[in-house]
C-alpha cells in the first residue's frame, strides 16, 4: 500500500485509547490527524499522544467531518450516537469504522447499512474478537467443512462479577441495554460468523434485573448504585435460524456462575464440534473412535521464537485499511452487523412481551 490514510477519531474515551488509536498508530499507512470529543481536554490528550504533527482538535464532530482531506473516521462514542454520526460521516465522503454494537436499535443499524450503500463508502463495525488467533483458526476449520453442517451452537459472554460502573454503561437511554448489547454482541457475532448463517427465523429471550438491585455488592470495579443500574444484569436468548439451526446466547455482567468467559463460542456440527472454553478444542470421530484435539496457537517454550507481534486489534486495523485500499469488503460487513443488532433487539422485545419474536 502506497497511500497514507488520513484518519479522524470521534470519541476519545476508553475504547479509543484501549484499542483504536494504539492499533492505528502501529499501521505505517495511517496517520491520525483529527480528534473530537465532547470533553475537549480528552481530544487534546489523544492528539498529543497519538496524533500526527499539526493534528486538529474538535468538540463538535460535524466540524471534524467538514475536513475534506480526511479519508476515514473511527467512531468510539456511546451506542445512541452511532447511527447519526456514522451516517453523517458516510455522507461527508468518509469511510467509517464504528465501534460495536452497530447501533442502539435495529432500525438505526438499518439506516447505517442503507447510507453505506447510498454513498458507496465502506462501513465496518468493531467486532475485534474475530481477529484473535483462536477465532481465525476456527473460522478456517469451519470454512473447510471439518465440522460439517453446524446445527447447534452456544454464544458465551458470562462474567461472575464484573459490572462496568464507569461512563454510561448502566444507562439504558444511552446504551440501549446492558451485558447483552455490550458483551453478548461479541459472542453472537463470533457464532454467526463461524456458522456463516445470517438468516434468523425466531427468537425467545429473557432479561433479568436481579443482582443489579443489590447494594454494596462485590464487583471487580467497585459496587454499583442500584438506582442508576437501569439496564439488565443478565440476558439469555434462544435463536432459531431459517434452516433449523439453533443458537443459545448467554450474557451477564453479574451472575452466580463459576464457568465464565467472554466472546466464546461452542459449535456442534454433523462431522465434529469445537469450543473455546479451555483454549480451542476440536472434537469428532475418526476410525470409529472419538477424539478431541487441543489446538496449540502459540510457540511458547520454543527457543528463539518471539511471535509476529500482531495483536487482534492491529490485525483488525490492518485488514480494515487493506479493504479500503483494495476496494474489497471489510472482514465485518455492515449487513452482518445489522443481523446481530436485529437479534439482540428481538431478545429484549421477547423479554418485555413474554412472547417469541418472529422475523419476516
N, C-alpha and C positions, 0 to 999 in steps of 0.2 A: 504494500500500500504506500503510495507516494503522498497522498493528500493528508494534511493535518487538519483534523476536525475541531472547529471552534464550538465550545460547549458552554451552555448556561445551566446553573444549578438553581432550582426553585425549591426552597425549603432547606435550611442548613442545620437541621437538628440531628437527632441520634442516628437514624439510618443513613443519612447523607455522610456523616462523619465516620460511621462504622463500616460502611460498605462502598457507596457510590464514589465518593471523592478519592479515597485511597486507591481504589481499583483503577479509576481513570488516570490518576497520577502515574500509574505504572505502565500506561499504554503510550508507546512512542509516537503514535499518530493522533494524540488527543491533547488539547490544551483547554483548561477551564478559564474562560475569560470574563464570565459574568456570574454574579451570585446575588440571590434575592432571599430575604427572609423578613417576615413582619416585625421581627426584632432585629433591627438593622445591625446591632452590635455583633450578632451571630454571623451575619453575612460578611462583615468586615474581618472577623476572625477566620472564617473559611477562606476568604480571598488571600489573607496573609499566609495561611498555611498551605493552601493547595493551588492558588491562582497563578496564572501566567503574569509576567510583568505588565503592569498597567491594567490589571483586571478591574472591572467596574462593579459597583455595589448598588443594590436597589432594595427598597422596601415594598415596591409595587411591582408585581410580576408582569403587568401589562407594559410597563416601561422597559423591562428587560426584553420582552418579546418584540419591542419596537426596533431592536438592533438587528438590522438586516444582514449583518455579517455572520450571525450565529448559524451553525448548521443543524444543531440539535439541542434539546434540553432534557435534563433529568428532573422529574417531579417527585419530591420527597416530602409531601405535605399530608395533613390529616385526610382520612378517607372521603369526607364530604366535599372536598375541593378537587379531587382527582379529575372528575369529568370536565368541569368548566375550564380548568387550567389546561388540560390536555387538548380539548377542542380548540381553545384559543391559540395554543401553540401550533397545532397542526395547520390551522387556517392562516397563521402568520408565516408558514413556509418552513417550519422546523420538523425534523424527525423527533420522536418522543419515546423515552423510556419512562414509564410511570411505575412507582412502587406498587406493590400488592397491598390489598386486593385491588382489582381493576377500578372498582367504584363502590360507593356506598349501596347503590341499588342496581339491579339488573337493567332497569330502564336507562340509567346513566351509562352503564357499560355498553349497551347497545348504541347509544348516541356516539360513544367514542369509536366503536367499530365503523359506524357509518361515516364519521368525519375522516377517518383514515382512508376509506375507500374514495370519498369525495375529493380529498386533497391530493391523493397519490403519495402521501408521505408515510413513512414507516412508523409503526407503533408496536411497542413491546411492553410487557409487564414484568416486574422484578421478582420472578419465581426462581431465585438463585439456587434452590436445592436440586434443581435439575442438573446443575453443573458440578455436584460432588462426584468424587471418584466412584463411589458405590452406585450412584444413580446412573452415571454414564455407562458403567459396565452392565448393569441390569437392563438398561434400555437396549443395548446390543443383543443381550440374551433374548429379550422379547422380540426384537425385530427379526432375529434369525430363526424364530419359531421353536426355540428349545422348550418353552413352557406349553406350547400348543395353543388351544383356544382358552383364553383366560376368562373364566365364567364366574369367579367369586374372588373378591378382594376386600381387604380392610385398609382404611386410611387412618393412621395413628397420629394424634397430636395431644399427648397427655403430660401434664405437669402435676406433681403431687401438691406442691405449694409454691407457685411462682407467679403471683399476680403482679403485673406491671403497674405500680402505683404512681408513676410519674406521667407527665404530659396529659393527653386526652384519652388514654386507653380505656378508662372506666366510664367515659361519656358517650352514651348511646346516640345522642344527637350528632356528635362529630364523627363517630366511628361506624355507626350502624349495627354494632354488636360487639361481643367480647371475644372469647377464645375461638369461636367458630370462624369468624371473619378474620381473626388475627393470625392464628397458627393452624387452625383447621384448613384454611385455604391452601396452605403449602402442601399438607398431606393429601388433600383431594386433587390438587393439580398434579402432583407426582404420580398418583394412582391412575388417573385418567390418561396421562401421558404414556405410562407403561402399557396400559391396555390398548392405547390408540382408539379409544371409544368415547365419542363426544355426543352421543345421542341418548339423553335421558328420557325415560318414559314416565316414572312416578317417583315421588319422594314422601317418606313418612318420617317426621322428626320430632324431637323433644328438646327443650332448652330449660335449664334449671337455675334458680336463684336460691341456692341452699346455703353453701358455706359463705357466700357473699354477705349474709346477714349477721355473721359473727363479728363481734367487736374484739379488738386485741388478739386477733388470730395470728398464729405462727405463719410467717411468709418470708421468702427469700429476700424480698426488698422492703421489709417492714410492713406493719399492719396497715390495712386499708380502712377507710371511713365507710361504714355500711351505707350511710346516707348518700354518698357520692358514687357508690358502686351500682350504676344504673343498667349495666349490661349483664348478660348471663355469666355464671361461673363455669358452666359445663353445657355442652350441647352434643346431641347424637342424631345420626340420621341413617336410614336405610334407603338406598337408591337403587332402583331397578332400571336397567337400560332397555332400549327397544329390542335388542337381540336376546334379552332374557338374563344377561349378566347382572350380578348383584354386588353392590359395594356397601359396606358398613363403615361409616365415618364416626370416629370418636374424638372429641376435643374437650379439653378442660385446662383451666389455669389452677384450679384448686379442687382436688378430689382425693378421697381416701383409697388410693391405689399405690402399690409399690412398683409395679412394672410401668415405667414411664419412658417417654421418648417423643420427639417431635419430628415432623416431616419424614415419617417412616411409612412403608407400605408392606403389606403381605399379599402375595398373589398366588392364586390356585388355578392351574390350567390342566388341560387334558393330558399333557405329556410331562408336566412337572410343576414345581412350585418354588417360591422364593420368599424370603423375609429379611428384614433389616434389623431385627431385634438384637442379635448378638453378632455384630458385623453383618456382612452379606452372606446369606446361606442359600444354596440352591439344592432342592431335593427332587428325587424322581425314582425311576425304576430302570435298571439295566440288567440284562441277562437273568431275568426273573428274580432279581434281588433289588431291595430298596437301598437307596444311597442318599447321603447328604454331604455336600461339599461346602466347606467354609472357604470363601474366596479371599485370598491374600491380595490386598490392594496397594501395599507399600513394600519397601525393601529394607525395613528396619533391621539392623543387625548385619547388613551386608557391608563389607569393608569398602570404603571409598565412595559409597553411594550417598548422595545428598538429595536426590529427587530433582524434579524440574522446577519446583518452587512456585508453580502457578496455582493460586488458590481458586476455589469456586467463584469468588467474586471477580478475580482477574480474568478467568475464563469467560464468565458471563459478559464482562465489558469488552473483551477482545472479539468474541463472536458477534456481539451486537454491532460493533464498528465494522466488522467484516461484512455483515449483512447489508449495511448501508453502502459500503464500498463496492460490493459485488452485485448490488441490486437483487438480492435474494431474500426470501422470507427469513425473519428472525427465528431463533430457536423457539421462543414463546410467541405464538401468533395471537393477535387480538381476538380472533374467533374462538380460540381455545380458552383464553382467559374469560371471555364472556360466558361460556358454558359453566365454568367454575362459579362465577357470580350468580348465575341463574339457579344453580343447585343450592348454593348457600342460602339464597333468599327463600327458596322453597322450603328448606328445613325450618327457618324461622317462621314462615307463614303456617306451616303444618303444626308447629308447636303452639302458635297463637289460636288456631282454629280447631285443633284436635282432629283434623281430617288429613287424609292423603292428598297431595298436590299432584295433579296430572299435567303433563306437558302436551302441547298440540303436536 
